[in-house]
Amino acid sequence: MAPTIATPISTDSADIANFVISKGNGVKGLSEMGLECLPQRFIQPLEERISFSNIMPQESIPIIDMSNWNDPKVAESICDAAETWGFFQIINHGVPIDALENVKDATHLFFGLPAEDKKKFLKENSPSNNVRFGTSFTPQAEKALEWKDYLSLFYVSEDEASALWPPVCKDQVLEYMKSSEVVIKRLLEVLMKGLNVNEIDETKESLLMGSKRINLNYYPICPNPELTVGVGRHSDVSTLTILLQDEIGGLYVRGKNDSWIHVPPISGSLVINVGDALQIMSNGRYKSIEHRVLANGSQNRISVPIFVNPKPCEIIGPFPEVLAGGEKAAYRQVLYSDYVKHFFRKAHDGKNTVEFAKI
């Protein structure tokens, strides 16, 4: 079969948006046209680009070996990392390597589909609100687009997933989600004990992990990576995020004094980070930290985050157990779906979302 020759498009902002967003080509479609320079629509303001003078090469987030869950030092390391860094990597976590590799392969398979096939899952075409193919973050609210395509899958039930998720990746995604359940529960049990919440009953379970969303992220090769971002500065709105990286790297976490720290890919590891919901429920003891992804000029990168969230109908606020000693609440009670809507209504803006819940 002869290779498809991409139709040239003008660099007009409306044409670019139409090609990338409305026609389902994504930034992958732009990347594959062999553009020599980045379209204006993707050029980020100077303050949003990462300066290499701000990167701390000698710093690293904690790496925690989970092979012995019953060791009190493991629990201590997890709680300490959640309080100090908001991010940590886990190794020997028990999720089968095959499940990790299969979901990475499935991500490449989905993004390798023709635009016509991916387009079926655009917001206006998708069979369900719970299945969404898109590009950037919130294009209608962004002055500059981010250099990323994604497939976002909100998990309701295995039956719904089997019926509505893209056939090319659904089995591998479901297998990965299932095989990560044990590690998610164990992490949350440890983190709750650190807050004097000694049991995750049904009510707490709904509050901590009542819903899950998984994203397949694709960051194609970018002609001018220094002028844009893969993902802008933000913290997650989840309770916890479990991130699977490929071997390429590009995730940066906010360190001290305006610095940024690279999270190097470690084969077989998972990156864990505290989300805003857990920061609020812990009354600020566990920190959700700003992070971002750089665009890459030489390789296509993928990542697969699982967002473990409260149920949309839950009211989140500091746990009574955290305030039992007389600590004052720093956050008000917020309907979780309102918090999430607030986040998705605007462009990425660092840690500003959490201000919405502050007293």
C-alpha positions as CSV (number, residue, x, y, z in Angstrom):
1,M,0.0,0.0,0.0
2,A,1.3,3.4,-0.9
3,P,1.7,5.8,2.1
4,T,-1.0,8.4,2.5
5,I,0.2,11.8,1.5
6,A,-1.1,14.4,4.0
7,T,-3.0,17.3,2.5
8,P,-1.2,20.5,3.1
9,I,-3.1,22.9,5.4
10,S,-2.7,26.6,5.9
11,T,-1.2,27.9,9.2
12,D,-4.3,29.9,9.8
13,S,-5.5,29.4,13.3
14,A,-9.0,28.4,12.4
15,D,-7.8,25.9,9.7
16,I,-5.4,24.4,12.2
17,A,-8.1,24.0,14.9
18,N,-10.5,22.5,12.3
19,F,-7.8,20.0,11.1
20,V,-6.6,19.0,14.6
21,I,-9.8,19.2,16.7
22,S,-12.9,18.9,14.4
23,K,-11.6,16.5,11.8
24,G,-10.0,14.2,14.4
25,N,-6.5,14.3,13.1
26,G,-5.1,15.5,16.5
27,V,-1.6,16.9,16.8
28,K,-0.5,13.4,15.6
29,G,-1.8,14.4,12.2
30,L,0.1,17.7,12.2
31,S,3.3,15.9,13.4
32,E,3.1,13.4,10.6
33,M,2.9,16.2,8.0
34,G,6.5,16.9,8.8
35,L,5.9,20.6,9.7
36,E,9.2,22.4,10.0
37,C,7.9,24.9,12.5
38,L,5.2,24.9,15.1
39,P,1.9,26.6,14.2
40,Q,1.2,29.8,16.1
41,R,-1.8,28.2,17.8
42,F,0.5,26.0,19.9
43,I,3.1,28.6,20.9
44,Q,2.9,29.0,24.6
45,P,3.5,32.4,26.4
46,L,7.1,32.7,27.6
47,E,6.1,32.2,31.3
48,E,4.5,28.8,30.5
49,R,7.6,27.3,28.7
50,I,10.0,25.5,30.9
51,S,13.4,27.1,31.4
52,F,16.3,24.6,31.7
53,S,17.9,26.9,34.2
54,N,15.0,25.9,36.6
55,I,15.5,22.2,36.3
56,M,17.2,20.5,39.3
57,P,19.0,17.5,37.8
58,Q,20.3,16.2,41.1
59,E,16.8,16.1,42.7
60,S,14.5,13.1,42.5
61,I,11.1,12.1,43.9
62,P,11.2,9.1,46.3
63,I,11.4,5.5,44.9
64,I,9.6,3.1,47.2
65,D,10.1,-0.7,47.0
66,M,6.7,-2.3,47.7
67,S,7.9,-5.9,47.9
68,N,7.2,-6.1,51.6
69,W,3.9,-4.3,52.2
70,N,3.9,-5.3,55.9
71,D,7.1,-3.5,56.7
72,P,6.2,-0.4,58.7
73,K,9.0,1.5,56.9
74,V,7.1,1.1,53.6
75,A,4.0,2.7,55.1
76,E,6.2,5.5,56.7
77,S,7.9,6.1,53.3
78,I,4.5,6.4,51.5
79,C,3.0,8.8,54.0
80,D,6.2,10.8,54.2
81,A,6.4,11.1,50.3
82,A,2.7,12.2,50.2
83,E,3.3,14.9,52.8
84,T,6.7,16.1,51.5
85,W,6.6,15.6,47.7
86,G,3.1,14.7,46.7
87,F,4.7,12.3,44.2
88,F,6.6,9.0,44.4
89,Q,7.5,6.0,42.3
90,I,6.7,2.5,43.3
91,I,8.6,-0.7,42.2
92,N,7.8,-4.4,42.9
93,H,4.2,-3.3,43.3
94,G,2.6,-6.6,42.1
95,V,0.9,-5.3,38.9
96,P,2.0,-7.8,36.3
97,I,4.6,-6.4,33.8
98,D,2.5,-8.0,31.0
99,A,-0.5,-5.9,31.9
100,L,1.7,-2.7,31.8
101,E,3.3,-3.6,28.4
102,N,-0.1,-4.6,26.9
103,V,-1.7,-1.3,27.8
104,K,1.2,0.6,26.4
105,D,0.9,-1.4,23.1
106,A,-2.8,-0.8,23.0
107,T,-2.3,2.9,23.4
108,H,-0.1,2.9,20.3
109,L,-2.7,0.8,18.5
110,F,-5.5,3.2,19.2
111,F,-3.5,6.3,18.1
112,G,-2.3,4.4,15.0
113,L,-5.9,4.2,13.8
114,P,-6.9,6.4,10.8
115,A,-8.4,9.7,11.8
116,E,-11.8,8.5,10.5
117,D,-11.9,5.8,13.2
118,K,-10.7,8.0,16.1
119,K,-13.2,10.7,15.0
120,K,-16.0,8.4,16.1
121,F,-15.1,9.1,19.7
122,L,-14.9,12.9,19.4
123,K,-17.3,14.6,21.9
124,E,-20.0,15.3,19.3
125,N,-19.8,11.7,17.8
126,S,-19.0,9.5,20.8
127,P,-21.6,6.8,21.8
128,S,-21.2,7.9,25.4
129,N,-20.0,10.9,27.5
130,N,-17.8,8.4,29.2
131,V,-15.7,7.8,26.1
132,R,-13.9,10.8,24.7
133,F,-11.1,11.3,22.1
134,G,-9.6,14.8,22.0
135,T,-6.6,17.0,21.8
136,S,-5.0,19.5,24.2
137,F,-7.0,20.0,27.5
138,T,-9.9,22.5,27.0
139,P,-9.3,23.9,23.5
140,Q,-12.3,26.4,23.8
141,A,-10.7,28.0,26.9
142,E,-7.1,27.9,25.9
143,K,-5.1,30.8,24.3
144,A,-2.4,28.3,23.2
145,L,-3.1,24.6,22.6
146,E,-1.0,21.8,24.3
147,W,0.8,19.3,22.1
148,K,-1.1,16.2,23.1
149,D,-3.9,13.8,22.0
150,Y,-5.8,11.6,24.4
151,L,-8.5,9.0,24.8
152,S,-10.4,9.4,28.1
153,L,-12.4,6.5,29.4
154,F,-14.6,6.9,32.5
155,Y,-15.2,3.5,34.0
156,V,-18.9,2.7,34.9
157,S,-19.0,-1.1,34.5
158,E,-17.3,-3.8,32.6
159,D,-20.4,-4.3,30.5
160,E,-20.5,-0.7,29.4
161,A,-16.7,-0.7,28.7
162,S,-17.1,-3.8,26.6
163,A,-19.9,-2.3,24.6
164,L,-18.6,1.2,24.1
165,W,-14.8,1.5,24.5
166,P,-12.8,1.3,21.3
167,P,-12.3,-2.4,20.4
168,V,-8.6,-2.0,19.6
169,C,-7.7,-1.2,23.2
170,K,-10.6,-2.0,25.5
171,D,-9.4,-5.5,26.7
172,Q,-5.9,-4.4,27.5
173,V,-7.2,-1.3,29.4
174,L,-9.7,-3.3,31.4
175,E,-7.0,-5.9,32.3
176,Y,-4.6,-3.1,33.4
177,M,-7.4,-1.4,35.5
178,K,-8.3,-4.7,37.2
179,S,-4.7,-5.7,37.9
180,S,-4.0,-2.3,39.5
181,E,-7.0,-2.5,42.0
182,V,-5.0,-4.2,44.8
183,V,-2.2,-1.7,44.8
184,I,-4.6,1.3,44.8
185,K,-6.5,-0.1,47.8
186,R,-3.3,-0.8,49.7
187,L,-1.9,2.7,49.0
188,L,-5.1,4.3,50.2
189,E,-5.3,2.1,53.3
190,V,-1.7,3.2,54.2
191,L,-2.4,6.9,53.5
192,M,-5.7,6.8,55.5
193,K,-3.9,5.2,58.6
194,G,-1.5,8.1,58.4
195,L,-4.6,10.4,58.9
196,N,-6.0,8.3,61.8
197,V,-8.7,6.9,59.5
198,N,-8.3,3.3,60.5
199,E,-10.9,1.7,58.3
200,I,-12.1,2.3,54.7
201,D,-15.8,1.4,55.1
202,E,-18.3,1.7,52.2
203,T,-18.9,5.4,52.8
204,K,-15.1,6.1,52.8
205,E,-14.6,3.9,49.8
206,S,-17.1,5.9,47.7
207,L,-15.5,9.1,48.9
208,L,-11.9,8.0,48.1
209,M,-12.3,5.7,45.1
210,G,-16.0,5.7,44.0
211,S,-15.1,6.4,40.4
212,K,-12.2,5.9,38.0
213,R,-11.1,7.4,34.8
214,I,-8.2,6.2,32.6
215,N,-6.5,8.3,29.9
216,L,-4.4,7.1,27.0
217,N,-2.1,10.0,26.2
218,Y,-0.1,10.5,23.0
219,Y,2.6,13.1,22.6
220,P,3.8,13.1,19.0
221,I,7.2,14.4,17.8
222,C,7.0,18.2,17.9
223,P,8.9,20.5,15.5
224,N,9.7,23.2,18.1
225,P,9.3,21.5,21.5
226,E,10.9,24.4,23.3
227,L,8.0,26.7,22.3
228,T,5.1,24.6,23.6
229,V,4.1,22.1,26.2
230,G,2.8,18.5,26.2
231,V,0.7,19.3,29.3
232,G,0.7,22.7,31.1
233,R,1.2,23.3,34.8
234,H,-1.6,21.7,36.9
235,S,-2.4,19.5,39.8
236,D,-4.8,16.6,39.3
237,V,-8.4,16.7,40.7
238,S,-8.2,13.0,41.8
239,T,-7.7,11.3,45.1
240,L,-4.7,9.5,43.7
241,T,-3.3,9.2,40.2
242,I,-1.4,6.1,39.1
243,L,0.7,6.9,36.1
244,L,2.4,4.4,33.7
245,Q,5.2,6.1,31.7
246,D,7.0,4.7,28.7
247,E,10.8,4.8,28.5
248,I,11.0,8.2,27.0
249,G,10.4,10.6,29.9
250,G,9.2,14.2,30.0
251,L,7.2,14.5,33.2
252,Y,8.3,17.3,35.5
253,V,7.2,17.9,39.1
254,R,7.3,21.3,40.9
255,G,10.1,21.3,43.4
256,K,11.1,24.1,45.9
257,N,11.7,27.7,44.9
258,D,10.1,27.6,41.4
259,S,12.3,24.6,40.3
260,W,11.3,21.6,38.3
261,I,12.3,18.0,38.8
262,H,12.3,15.3,36.1
263,V,10.6,12.0,37.0
264,P,12.8,9.5,35.2
265,P,11.2,6.4,33.7
266,I,12.0,3.3,35.6
267,S,11.1,0.0,33.8
268,G,8.1,-1.6,35.5
269,S,7.5,1.2,37.9
270,L,4.3,3.3,38.5
271,V,4.3,7.0,39.4
272,I,1.9,7.8,42.2
273,N,0.7,11.3,43.0
274,V,-1.7,12.9,45.4
275,G,-4.6,14.7,43.8
276,D,-6.5,17.8,45.0
277,A,-9.4,15.7,46.5
278,L,-6.9,14.0,48.9
279,Q,-5.2,17.3,49.7
280,I,-8.7,18.6,50.7
281,M,-9.7,15.5,52.6
282,S,-6.3,15.5,54.5
283,N,-6.8,19.2,55.2
284,G,-3.5,19.9,53.4
285,R,-1.4,17.3,55.1
286,Y,-1.0,15.4,51.8
287,K,0.0,17.7,49.0
288,S,-1.2,17.7,45.4
289,I,1.7,19.1,43.5
290,E,1.9,21.0,40.2
291,H,3.4,19.0,37.3
292,R,3.7,19.3,33.6
293,V,5.0,17.4,30.5
294,L,7.5,18.7,28.0
295,A,7.0,18.2,24.3
296,N,9.6,16.1,22.6
297,G,11.5,16.8,19.3
298,S,12.7,13.3,18.5
299,Q,10.3,10.6,19.8
300,N,6.6,9.9,20.1
301,R,5.8,9.5,23.8
302,I,2.8,7.8,25.5
303,S,1.6,7.7,29.1
304,V,-1.4,6.0,30.8
305,P,-2.8,7.6,34.0
306,I,-5.5,6.1,36.1
307,F,-7.4,8.8,38.0
308,V,-8.9,7.4,41.2
309,N,-11.7,9.8,42.2
310,P,-14.6,10.4,44.6
311,K,-18.0,9.6,43.1
312,P,-19.3,12.8,41.4
313,C,-22.2,13.0,43.9
314,E,-19.9,13.0,47.0
315,I,-19.2,16.0,49.1
316,I,-15.5,16.4,49.8
317,G,-14.0,18.3,52.7
318,P,-11.5,17.6,55.5
319,F,-12.1,14.3,57.3
320,P,-13.5,14.6,60.9
321,E,-10.6,12.3,62.0
322,V,-8.1,14.9,60.8
323,L,-9.8,17.7,62.6
324,A,-10.5,15.7,65.8
325,G,-7.4,17.2,67.5
326,G,-8.7,20.8,67.1
327,E,-7.0,21.5,63.8
328,K,-9.0,24.2,61.9
329,A,-10.5,23.3,58.5
330,A,-8.6,24.9,55.6
331,Y,-11.2,23.8,53.0
332,R,-15.0,24.0,52.8
333,Q,-17.3,21.1,51.9
334,V,-17.6,21.0,48.1
335,L,-19.7,18.8,45.8
336,Y,-17.0,16.9,43.9
337,S,-18.8,17.2,40.5
338,D,-18.7,21.0,40.9
339,Y,-15.0,20.9,41.7
340,V,-14.3,18.9,38.5
341,K,-16.5,21.2,36.3
342,H,-14.6,24.2,37.6
343,F,-11.3,22.4,36.7
344,F,-12.4,21.6,33.1
345,R,-13.9,25.0,32.4
346,K,-10.6,26.7,32.2
347,A,-7.1,26.3,30.8
348,H,-4.4,24.6,33.0
349,D,-3.4,27.2,35.6
350,G,-1.1,25.6,38.1
351,K,-2.7,25.1,41.5
352,N,-5.5,27.5,41.1
353,T,-8.3,25.0,41.1
354,V,-7.7,24.1,44.8
355,E,-8.4,27.8,45.7
356,F,-12.0,27.1,44.7
357,A,-12.4,24.9,47.9
358,K,-10.4,27.1,50.3
359,I,-12.1,28.7,53.2
